């Protein structure tokens, strides 16, 4: 969040100093940073909601033995 906080501080400074073009450019950067953070939050949520399909791992199947009826 340091980048966002820095952008907010720089926007305030630009507005104080009357640098309208600089302030607008920084606001665009801030909007992009917020969008990227939202995208990352969404990705984290999707990964946390992953469904385990129950596929066996190698150790689960490696120890199995097949026996045949001898008769």
PyMOL commands that set and color helices and strands:
alter all, ss='L'
color gray80, all
select helices_A, chain A and resi 2-17+20-48+58-62
alter helices_A, ss='H'
color red, helices_A
deselect
rebuild
show_as cartoon
